[in-house]
Amino acid sequence: MIFKKITFFFMLISLLSCSDNSALQNCIQTLPINIATDLNNPELINAQTPGGSANISGGNKGILLFNKNGTDFVAFDKLCPNDACTTPMTFENRLLKCSCDQSTYSVDFGGAPQTDGFICPAIEYRVTKTGTTIRISNF
């Protein structure tokens, strides 16, 4: 009898702790992408240092390549998650910013929105580094 009560209690807690992520299904999806470039490319010189970034052609509105710490890189599409915006996002202080609605997205937290009321994250691409070659692709 006690086992049934404990089981019921844990099932109830599990059910109540589930969150609704149906709103995320309405977010903009990524494009098929597979870009390889060399960090020695003069256009990427700023991305060679930790905290540095570079803009790369591709994606929906261009791609931001960000060097997190010297070895780890992240890449985000500069398309504002609010798909009504036609202007590419800008990058400053480790945040992507949409000029249409002033929403911001953190490159340190997977493009998570930093503005209250916004659900959709910035589109993040997979980055692999082999030697000086950077490959940006879908996950």
C-alpha positions as CSV (number, residue, x, y, z in Angstrom):
1,M,0.0,0.0,0.0
2,I,2.8,2.4,0.9
3,F,4.6,1.5,-2.4
4,K,1.5,2.5,-4.4
5,K,1.2,5.8,-2.5
6,I,4.9,6.6,-3.1
7,T,4.6,5.7,-6.8
8,F,1.5,7.8,-7.2
9,F,3.2,10.7,-5.4
10,F,6.3,10.6,-7.7
11,M,4.1,10.3,-10.8
12,L,2.1,13.3,-9.7
13,I,5.2,15.4,-9.2
14,S,6.6,14.3,-12.6
15,L,3.4,15.3,-14.3
16,L,3.3,18.7,-12.6
17,S,6.9,19.4,-13.3
18,C,6.5,19.0,-17.1
19,S,6.7,22.2,-19.0
20,D,4.9,23.2,-22.1
21,N,7.4,23.7,-25.0
22,S,4.8,23.9,-27.8
23,A,5.7,27.6,-28.3
24,L,9.3,26.5,-29.3
25,Q,7.9,24.5,-32.1
26,N,6.8,27.8,-33.8
27,C,10.4,29.1,-33.8
28,I,12.3,29.6,-37.0
29,Q,14.2,26.5,-38.1
30,T,17.7,26.3,-39.4
31,L,18.7,26.1,-43.1
32,P,20.8,23.2,-44.3
33,I,24.3,24.6,-44.0
34,N,27.8,23.3,-44.4
35,I,30.6,25.9,-44.5
36,A,34.3,25.3,-44.2
37,T,36.7,28.2,-43.8
38,D,40.3,28.8,-42.5
39,L,41.0,30.8,-39.4
40,N,44.0,32.3,-41.2
41,N,41.6,33.9,-43.7
42,P,42.1,37.7,-43.1
43,E,38.3,38.1,-42.8
44,L,38.4,35.9,-39.7
45,I,41.4,37.5,-37.9
46,N,39.3,38.9,-35.1
47,A,37.9,35.4,-34.4
48,Q,41.4,34.1,-33.7
49,T,41.5,35.6,-30.1
50,P,39.3,34.6,-27.2
51,G,36.2,36.8,-27.1
52,G,36.7,37.7,-30.8
53,S,34.2,37.4,-33.5
54,A,33.8,37.5,-37.3
55,N,30.9,37.7,-39.7
56,I,30.6,35.0,-42.4
57,S,28.4,34.9,-45.4
58,G,25.7,32.2,-45.3
59,G,22.6,31.2,-43.4
60,N,19.6,33.5,-43.5
61,K,21.1,36.9,-42.7
62,G,24.8,36.0,-42.3
63,I,26.5,34.1,-39.6
64,L,28.4,35.3,-36.5
65,L,31.4,33.1,-35.5
66,F,32.4,33.7,-31.9
67,N,35.6,32.5,-30.2
68,K,34.4,31.7,-26.6
69,N,37.8,30.9,-25.0
70,G,40.5,30.2,-27.5
71,T,39.4,26.6,-28.2
72,D,35.6,26.6,-28.3
73,F,33.7,28.4,-31.0
74,V,30.0,29.0,-31.5
75,A,28.1,30.2,-34.6
76,F,24.7,31.9,-34.8
77,D,22.5,33.0,-37.7
78,K,22.0,36.7,-37.6
79,L,18.3,36.3,-38.5
80,C,16.2,37.8,-35.7
81,P,14.0,35.1,-34.1
82,N,11.1,37.5,-34.7
83,D,10.8,36.6,-38.4
84,A,9.0,39.8,-39.3
85,C,12.4,41.6,-38.9
86,T,14.4,42.0,-42.1
87,T,17.5,43.6,-40.5
88,P,20.3,41.2,-39.5
89,M,21.1,41.2,-35.7
90,T,24.1,43.1,-34.5
91,F,26.6,41.8,-32.0
92,E,28.0,43.6,-28.9
93,N,29.1,42.6,-25.4
94,R,28.5,38.8,-26.1
95,L,24.9,39.5,-27.1
96,L,23.1,39.4,-30.4
97,K,20.6,42.2,-30.7
98,C,17.6,42.5,-32.9
99,S,17.1,46.1,-33.9
100,C,13.4,45.7,-34.7
101,D,12.3,44.9,-31.2
102,Q,15.5,45.4,-29.1
103,S,15.5,41.7,-28.0
104,T,18.9,40.3,-27.1
105,Y,20.3,36.7,-27.2
106,S,23.3,35.3,-25.4
107,V,26.1,33.6,-27.3
108,D,27.2,32.1,-24.0
109,F,23.9,30.3,-23.4
110,G,23.1,28.8,-26.7
111,G,21.4,31.9,-28.1
112,A,18.8,32.0,-25.2
113,P,16.7,35.1,-25.2
114,Q,17.8,37.6,-22.6
115,T,14.7,39.9,-23.0
116,D,11.6,39.1,-21.0
117,G,8.6,37.8,-23.0
118,F,10.8,36.3,-25.8
119,I,10.8,32.5,-26.1
120,C,12.6,31.6,-29.4
121,P,16.4,31.4,-29.2
122,A,18.8,32.6,-31.9
123,I,19.6,30.0,-34.4
124,E,22.8,28.2,-33.4
125,Y,24.9,26.1,-35.8
126,R,27.4,23.4,-34.9
127,V,31.1,24.4,-35.1
128,T,34.0,22.0,-35.3
129,K,37.6,23.1,-35.4
130,T,40.4,20.9,-36.9
131,G,43.7,22.7,-37.0
132,T,42.9,26.1,-38.4
133,T,39.8,24.8,-40.3
134,I,36.5,25.8,-39.0
135,R,33.4,23.9,-40.2
136,I,29.9,25.4,-39.5
137,S,27.0,23.0,-40.1
138,N,23.6,22.0,-38.7
139,F,23.6,19.9,-35.6
